[in-house]
Amino acid sequence: MSRVCELTGKKAMVGNNVSHAMNKTKRKFDANLIKKRFYIPEEDKWVTLKVSTSALKTINKIGIDAMLKEARAKGFYK
């Protein structure tokens, strides 16, 4: 499974390692993802999602129901 947030769609970015002598080599910045279980009261079930830590902060702020509704509208969550 790829390292993509299931609610926001965040994924890895590409950048450079820059040495003191300004030599540049390619590197990858992975998204900060965690696996977390959430209880959905509307559906009366638990779901396990791979979410970014920024999405977790948003869930704490607006709730899992609103976050899932938004992710479904954007096409990130089934």
MDTraj code that builds the backbone (N, CA, C; nanometers):
import mdtraj as md
import numpy as np

residues = "MET SER ARG VAL CYS GLU LEU THR GLY LYS LYS ALA MET VAL GLY ASN ASN VAL SER HIS ALA MET ASN LYS THR LYS ARG LYS PHE ASP ALA ASN LEU ILE LYS LYS ARG PHE TYR ILE PRO GLU GLU ASP LYS TRP VAL THR LEU LYS VAL SER THR SER ALA LEU LYS THR ILE ASN LYS ILE GLY ILE ASP ALA MET LEU LYS GLU ALA ARG ALA LYS GLY PHE TYR LYS".split()
xyz = np.array([
    [0.0835, -0.1173, 0.0000],
    [0.0000, 0.0000, 0.0000],
    [0.0885, 0.1244, 0.0000],
    [0.0501, 0.2234, -0.0783],
    [0.1323, 0.3430, -0.0876],
    [0.1159, 0.4320, 0.0354],
    [0.2107, 0.5200, 0.0544],
    [0.2083, 0.6099, 0.1700],
    [0.1301, 0.7357, 0.1345],
    [-0.0026, 0.7223, 0.1363],
    [-0.0926, 0.8328, 0.1045],
    [-0.1981, 0.8417, 0.2141],
    [-0.2261, 0.9632, 0.2585],
    [-0.3300, 0.9844, 0.3586],
    [-0.4656, 0.9545, 0.2956],
    [-0.5476, 0.8754, 0.3634],
    [-0.6759, 0.8337, 0.3083],
    [-0.7825, 0.9422, 0.3179],
    [-0.7576, 1.0481, 0.3950],
    [-0.8570, 1.1535, 0.4110],
    [-0.8201, 1.2833, 0.3397],
    [-0.6915, 1.3146, 0.3318],
    [-0.6511, 1.4399, 0.2685],
    [-0.5796, 1.4201, 0.1349],
    [-0.5334, 1.2979, 0.1079],
    [-0.4628, 1.2723, -0.0173],
    [-0.3166, 1.3133, -0.0150],
    [-0.2643, 1.3509, 0.1008],
    [-0.1235, 1.3894, 0.1096],
    [-0.0357, 1.2699, 0.0758],
    [0.0740, 1.2966, 0.0007],
    [0.1667, 1.1902, -0.0352],
    [0.3084, 1.2446, -0.0372],
    [0.4032, 1.1626, -0.0762],
    [0.5441, 1.2000, -0.0725],
    [0.5740, 1.3116, -0.1717],
    [0.6700, 1.3981, -0.1320],
    [0.7193, 1.5042, -0.2191],
    [0.8657, 1.4747, -0.2528],
    [0.9156, 1.5363, -0.3586],
    [1.0543, 1.5169, -0.3999],
    [1.1289, 1.6478, -0.3814],
    [1.2527, 1.6369, -0.3316],
    [1.3356, 1.7556, -0.3114],
    [1.4820, 1.7200, -0.3211],
    [1.5654, 1.8040, -0.2646],
    [1.7095, 1.7846, -0.2719],
    [1.7720, 1.7771, -0.1334],
    [1.8732, 1.6896, -0.1194],
    [1.9675, 1.6993, -0.0087],
    [2.0715, 1.8003, -0.0537],
    [2.1017, 1.8986, 0.0281],
    [2.1995, 2.0006, -0.0091],
    [2.3149, 1.9951, 0.0905],
    [2.4348, 1.9675, 0.0395],
    [2.5521, 1.9584, 0.1257],
    [2.6073, 2.0984, 0.1545],
    [2.7058, 2.1026, 0.2419],
    [2.7695, 2.2302, 0.2767],
    [2.8332, 2.2939, 0.1535],
    [2.8796, 2.2092, 0.0593],
    [2.9415, 2.2580, -0.0639],
    [2.8371, 2.2840, -0.1733],
    [2.7084, 2.2826, -0.1337],
    [2.5952, 2.3090, -0.2242],
    [2.5768, 2.2021, -0.3316],
    [2.6288, 2.0795, -0.3081],
    [2.6006, 1.9687, -0.3986],
    [2.4589, 1.9218, -0.3708],
    [2.3832, 1.8948, -0.4758],
    [2.2432, 1.8573, -0.4593],
    [2.2192, 1.7153, -0.5105],
    [2.1548, 1.6332, -0.4289],
    [2.1138, 1.5000, -0.4690],
    [1.9663, 1.4842, -0.4358],
    [1.8951, 1.4088, -0.5173],
    [1.7511, 1.3917, -0.4990],
    [1.7194, 1.3127, -0.3726],
    [1.6100, 1.3480, -0.3084],
    [1.5598, 1.2754, -0.1923],
    [1.4087, 1.2829, -0.1908],
    [1.3484, 1.2064, -0.1011],
    [1.2029, 1.2007, -0.0915],
    [1.1580, 1.2431, 0.0477],
    [1.0573, 1.3286, 0.0546],
    [0.9966, 1.3689, 0.1805],
    [0.8661, 1.2910, 0.1939],
    [0.8622, 1.1908, 0.2820],
    [0.7407, 1.1131, 0.3024],
    [0.6412, 1.1896, 0.3884],
    [0.5137, 1.1621, 0.3676],
    [0.4098, 1.2207, 0.4512],
    [0.4174, 1.1577, 0.5899],
    [0.3821, 1.2339, 0.6917],
    [0.3852, 1.1857, 0.8293],
    [0.2536, 1.1121, 0.8560],
    [0.2528, 0.9796, 0.8344],
    [0.1305, 0.9004, 0.8432],
    [0.1302, 0.8097, 0.9653],
    [0.0105, 0.7894, 1.0202],
    [-0.0091, 0.6936, 1.1277],
    [-0.1337, 0.6123, 1.0983],
    [-0.1387, 0.4913, 1.1529],
    [-0.2555, 0.4051, 1.1401],
    [-0.3406, 0.4245, 1.2646],
    [-0.4684, 0.4569, 1.2485],
    [-0.5535, 0.4919, 1.3617],
    [-0.6933, 0.4345, 1.3411],
    [-0.7529, 0.3858, 1.4517],
    [-0.8904, 0.3358, 1.4483],
    [-0.9848, 0.4457, 1.4937],
    [-1.0954, 0.4610, 1.4204],
    [-1.1960, 0.5608, 1.4541],
    [-1.3313, 0.4929, 1.4643],
    [-1.4125, 0.5406, 1.5578],
    [-1.5498, 0.4908, 1.5713],
    [-1.6418, 0.5868, 1.4979],
    [-1.7225, 0.5313, 1.4053],
    [-1.8184, 0.6102, 1.3285],
    [-1.9569, 0.5849, 1.3879],
    [-2.0127, 0.6799, 1.4642],
    [-2.1425, 0.6553, 1.5294],
    [-2.2581, 0.6429, 1.4304],
    [-2.2509, 0.7128, 1.3154],
    [-2.3582, 0.7040, 1.2150],
    [-2.3736, 0.5618, 1.1633],
    [-2.2605, 0.4971, 1.1364],
    [-2.2610, 0.3613, 1.0814],
    [-2.2480, 0.2557, 1.1909],
    [-2.2252, 0.2985, 1.3149],
    [-2.2092, 0.2110, 1.4306],
    [-2.1010, 0.1053, 1.4065],
    [-1.9811, 0.1517, 1.3616],
    [-1.8708, 0.0595, 1.3388],
    [-1.7366, 0.1308, 1.3551],
    [-1.6322, 0.0510, 1.3702],
    [-1.4957, 0.0997, 1.3784],
    [-1.4307, 0.0879, 1.2416],
    [-1.3516, 0.1874, 1.2020],
    [-1.2747, 0.1809, 1.0782],
    [-1.1292, 0.2138, 1.1089],
    [-1.0381, 0.1483, 1.0403],
    [-0.8958, 0.1755, 1.0533],
    [-0.8517, 0.2548, 0.9318],
    [-0.7926, 0.3704, 0.9556],
    [-0.7490, 0.4579, 0.8472],
    [-0.6018, 0.4910, 0.8624],
    [-0.5346, 0.5114, 0.7490],
    [-0.3980, 0.5605, 0.7488],
    [-0.4073, 0.7101, 0.7207],
    [-0.3861, 0.7911, 0.8252],
    [-0.4057, 0.9359, 0.8135],
    [-0.2772, 1.0110, 0.8482],
    [-0.2652, 1.1309, 0.7921],
    [-0.1531, 1.2175, 0.8268],
    [-0.1805, 1.2815, 0.9617],
    [-0.0757, 1.3266, 1.0270],
    [-0.0930, 1.3873, 1.1587],
    [-0.1698, 1.5184, 1.1488],
    [-0.1572, 1.5894, 1.0374],
    [-0.2351, 1.7123, 1.0202],
    [-0.3836, 1.6801, 1.0042],
    [-0.4160, 1.5676, 0.9394],
    [-0.5556, 1.5253, 0.9281],
    [-0.6102, 1.4854, 1.0650],
    [-0.5259, 1.4278, 1.1488],
    [-0.5667, 1.3901, 1.2837],
    [-0.6026, 1.5133, 1.3668],
    [-0.5255, 1.6211, 1.3504],
    [-0.5567, 1.7466, 1.4191],
    [-0.6903, 1.8027, 1.3700],
    [-0.7163, 1.7909, 1.2403],
    [-0.8423, 1.8395, 1.1843],
    [-0.9589, 1.7555, 1.2347],
    [-0.9399, 1.6256, 1.2481],
    [-1.0435, 1.5370, 1.3016],
    [-1.0757, 1.5770, 1.4458],
    [-0.9731, 1.6076, 1.5247],
    [-0.9960, 1.6514, 1.6621],
    [-1.0732, 1.7830, 1.6668],
    [-1.0564, 1.8657, 1.5651],
    [-1.1203, 1.9973, 1.5623],
    [-1.2649, 1.9903, 1.5124],
    [-1.2883, 1.9241, 1.3960],
    [-1.4226, 1.9259, 1.3347],
    [-1.4985, 1.7950, 1.3494],
    [-1.4298, 1.6870, 1.3864],
    [-1.4949, 1.5580, 1.4039],
    [-1.4747, 1.4657, 1.2859],
    [-1.4859, 1.3361, 1.3124],
    [-1.4614, 1.2347, 1.2090],
    [-1.5716, 1.2343, 1.1037],
    [-1.6966, 1.2615, 1.1437],
    [-1.8071, 1.2603, 1.0474],
    [-1.7893, 1.3681, 0.9411],
    [-1.7568, 1.4896, 0.9836],
    [-1.7370, 1.5994, 0.8891],
    [-1.6153, 1.5744, 0.8005],
    [-1.5103, 1.5164, 0.8580],
    [-1.3888, 1.4887, 0.7817],
    [-1.4143, 1.3813, 0.6755],
    [-1.4893, 1.2767, 0.7110],
    [-1.5220, 1.1719, 0.6136],
    [-1.6104, 1.2267, 0.5016],
    [-1.7042, 1.3125, 0.5366],
    [-1.7926, 1.3727, 0.4362],
    [-1.7119, 1.4553, 0.3365],
    [-1.6160, 1.5319, 0.3879],
    [-1.5305, 1.6149, 0.3032],
    [-1.4402, 1.5286, 0.2145],
    [-1.3858, 1.4191, 0.2715],
    [-1.2976, 1.3301, 0.1948],
    [-1.3742, 1.2581, 0.0847],
    [-1.4987, 1.2202, 0.1135],
    [-1.5806, 1.1558, 0.0099],
    [-1.6111, 1.2524, -0.1029],
    [-1.6371, 1.3796, -0.0698],
    [-1.6671, 1.4806, -0.1722],
    [-1.5457, 1.5045, -0.2629],
    [-1.4251, 1.4975, -0.2059],
    [-1.3038, 1.5184, -0.2842],
    [-1.2560, 1.3917, -0.3534],
    [-1.3150, 1.2766, -0.3186],
    [-1.2801, 1.1508, -0.3839],
    [-1.1648, 1.0758, -0.3214],
    [-1.1226, 1.1129, -0.1994],
    [-1.0128, 1.0434, -0.1339],
    [-1.0573, 0.9207, -0.0589],
    [-1.1820, 0.9202, -0.0121],
    [-1.2339, 0.8095, 0.0677],
    [-1.3564, 0.7534, 0.0000],
    [-1.3679, 0.6190, -0.0029],
    [-1.4777, 0.5528, -0.0726],
    [-1.6109, 0.5806, -0.0140],
])
top = md.Topology()
chain = top.add_chain()
for i, resn in enumerate(residues, 1):
    res = top.add_residue(resn, chain, resSeq=i)
    for name in ("N", "CA", "C"):
        top.add_atom(name, md.element.get_by_symbol(name[0]), res)
traj = md.Trajectory(xyz[None], top)
